Amino acid sequence: MPEGFASAAALLPEALRRALEALPERDRDRAEELRLRSGRAPTLLLPEGERPFAAAPVDAETIARVLENATQCSLHAHLQELRRGFLAAPGGVRVGVCGTAVTDAGMPTLRDFSSLALRIPRQVRGAGRAAAEAVLGESVLVVSPPGGGKTTFLRELVRLSSERGRRVGLADERGELAAVCLGLPQFDVGPRTDVVTGAPKAEAALLLLRGMNPEIVAMDELASPADAAAALSLHRCGVKVYATAHGDGAGALDRAALRPLRALFRFAVTITGAGEGRRYAVDAL
């Protein structure tokens, strides 16, 4: 069983784990997410779409058990993550969470959980290698629709740059890029990479800038004005920026929050397709 798939399966109750273990090897190798929706059969997300992997509908007890396993029986300690709609679980698994939004101490959070999406982590060495070689060491924006392979490609950019002697700072807000557990990255992000995880990416990027003297800072999913401001601060200090964004090519920079970054990035890498059919187009900006 692939390591990332096994990490996601380990969060499930025993009956669902057994159902996953009984799946064909090809499905386990290609799986992207596990989806648990209260009152519905659990599904496996494959490149061609979702498919049930067990007949019995998911109930509240199943969802509660997965959250216990994901937080190592300390859900309260992960309230800050829940406010952002996800949890970072051991092994690099990201657990997206849906439920009833409430206000706790003036901050929005979730309760009465109704849906979980367990994103299966996967390190694909050599993903988009030709595109990576073309942009390595320059500021680059990686763009695709959700689930299109941006994070995997960004991780490869970080690893290759670090292995070739560059100091890389990794602002890993959601814990997906390095999957740090007890201070140790579960993914190979290179020997000269320093990671800040769990903090908003804009804050993490500036922490890295002030404390670690990076030559490159990588951050996943630029979206807000604060993210753009942090990227500009890095650029003005002579630091290269590797970043991702949802969208279609350089058009992602037409969004109001990201428009100030047009002068920052030298290249855009657009990822299209799925699985082994993914294609990586490099455009100079």
N, C-alpha and C positions, 0 to 999 in steps of 0.2 A: 504494500500500500504506500503511495507517495507520502513523503514526510508531512507536507502541508495538509493533505487530506486527512492523515491520521491525527494531526493536531486538532483539526476541526471536529472530527468524529469523536475525539476523546471528551469533548464538552457535552455530548449527548447522553441521555439515559441508555442503559444497556440494550434495551430492545431495539432502539433506533441504531445504535452502533452495530448490532448484529445485522440489521437490514442493509446497512452501508457496506459491511464486509462481504455480503453476498452478491453485491453488484459486479458486473463484468469489469475486468481490469481496465478495459478501454474507457469506460465511463468514469472510473475513479481517477484515471490519468487526466481526463479532459475537464473534470468538474471545476466550476468557478465559484459557486456558492451553494450553501444549504439554506433553504427557506422554511421557516416554521411560522405558520399563521394559525392562531387559535380557531378551532372548529374546522380546520381544513387538513387534508393529508399533507405531510411534509414533502417538500420537493427538492430536487437536485437541479441546479442551473447548469446546463451544458451550452456549448456554442450555438446549438440549434434551438434552444429554449428550455423551459422548465418541464420536469417530468417527476411524478410522484415516485418515491422510493419505499414507501410503506403505506398500508391501507388505513390504519387507525388514525382518526383526526388528532391533531395536537390539542392538548388541554392546558389549563393554567399551571398545573403541577409540572408538566414538561418544560414549559417556558421558565418557571421558577428554578427548576433544577439546572438548566443550562446557564442561567445567570449566576447561580451559586458557583458552578464550576468555573465560569469565566472570571469571576472576581475572587476565587478561592475563599468563598463563604464570607465575603466582606463587601457586600453591595453598597453599604453606606459610605465606605471609603472611596467609592468611585462615583460619587454624586456629580463631581465636576465634569467627568467624561459624559455622564448621562445627559447633562444639560446640553451637550453638543450632539446628542443623538447616537452615540456609539460607545463601545467599550473596547479596549485593547486587551486581548486575552493571551495567555501563554502560547508560544510557538508562532507568534506573528498573526494570529487569527484576529480579524476585526469583526466585532459583533454589532451590527446596526440594530437599533431598538426603536419600536413604535409603541405608543400607549396613550394614556390620557395626560395632557399637559396641565401641570399645576404650578403654583408659585410657592417656593419655599425660601423664607428669609429674603424675599424680594427678588429671587432669581427663579427663572423657569426651570422645571425639571419634569420627569415623567414618572407615572405610576400606572397600575392596572395594565401591565404590559400585554400587548396583543400580537405583536409580530417580531420576529428576529431574522436577520440576514447574516449568516456566518460566511464571510468572505474567505476563501481558501488561499492561503499564502503560497507563493511559488516563486522560487528564484530560477530564472531561465538564463543561464550563462550563454552569452553570445547573441542574446536577443537584439535584433537590429544592428548587428556588429558594424556593417559598412557605414550606416548612418552615424553611429556613435564615433567611429574613427574620423568622420568628416567634420564633426563639431566639437570634438574633445578639446577642453581648455578654453572654449569661448562661451560667452553668455548665450544660452539657448532656451527657447520655450518649446516644450513638448505638448502636443495637442491631439486629443481624440475625444470621442464620445465617452460617457461613463463605461467602465469595464473594457476599454479599448487597449489596455496594455501600457498606459503612461507610467504607472508606478514601477512596473518591471523594467522598462527602458531606462527610467531615471536611476534606478538602483544600479544598473549596469554602467551608466555614465559615471556615477560616484565610484564604483569599484575600480573601473579602469583608470580613472584619474588618480586615485589614491595609490594604486599599484605602480603607477609611473612617477611617483615621487611628489605629487601635489598635495598640499594640506587642504583637506576638504572638511567643511563644517556641514552637518546634516541636521536641519530643523525638522524633526520627525514628529509632528504634532499628534498624529493618530497611531503611531507605533507600527506602521505598515512597512516602512522602508528598511529599518534595521531590526525591528522586532526585539528590542532590548528587554531582557528578563534578568533581574538581579544584577544589573549593570553590564551584562554581556550581550552584544548583538547576536541574535539567532541567525541572521543572514550575513553573508560575507559582503561587507561594504568597504573592504580594503584596509590596509595596515596603517594608513595615515589619516583616518577619518575619525572625527570627534562628533558625538551625537548628543543633542538635547532632545528629549522625548517628553511628550505629555503637555508641553506648554504651547499656547497659540503660536503658529509659525512665525508671525511677525516679531513676537517677543523673543522666541528662540533664536531667530536670525541675528538679532541685535546682541543677545547674550554671547553668541559665538563670535561676532565681530569684536566685541569689547574684550573677551577673555581668551580667545584661542588663536588669534592672528591667522585666519584662514586665507587661502588664495582663492578658494571657490566655496560658495555656500549653495546647498541644494535644498529646495522646499517643494512640497507637493501641493497641487491644487490652489494656485493663486485665485482669489475671488473678491476680496474686499479692498477698500481703499487703504486699510492698515497694512495688508499684505504688499500692495503696490508701493506704499511709502517705505516699508522696510527694504524692498528690493532696490529702490532708488538710493537709499542710504548706503547700501552695500556697493552699488555701482560708483557712487561718488567717492568712495574710499578705495577704489581700485580693485574691488573684489568681483570676480566673475560670478554669475548667477545661473544655476541650473534650476528650472522650474517647470511645472506642468499647469495646464488649464483645460477645462472642458471646452470643446468647440470644434471648429473645422479650420485648421491652418491658421495663418496669421490673422484671419478675421476675428479670432478670439480677442485680439488687442483693440478691436473696435468697441468693446464693452466699456461703459463709462469708467468703471473702477480700474480697468487695466490700460486705458488709453495713454496715461502718462509714461508707460513703459516702452512705447514704440522706439525710442532712441536708445533703449538699454540693450535689447537682444540683437545679436548679430545673425542668428539663425532661428528658424522655426522647423521643427520636425513634426510632420503630420502622420499619425498612425491610422491606417484603415484596415478593414478586414478583421478576421478572428482566427485564433489558434495558429496553426502552422501556415495559414494563408495571410497572415498580417504583412502589410507593406509599409515601408518607412520612406516618406518623401522629405527631402531636405531642401529648404528654400532660404536663400539669403535675404535679409531684411534691410 
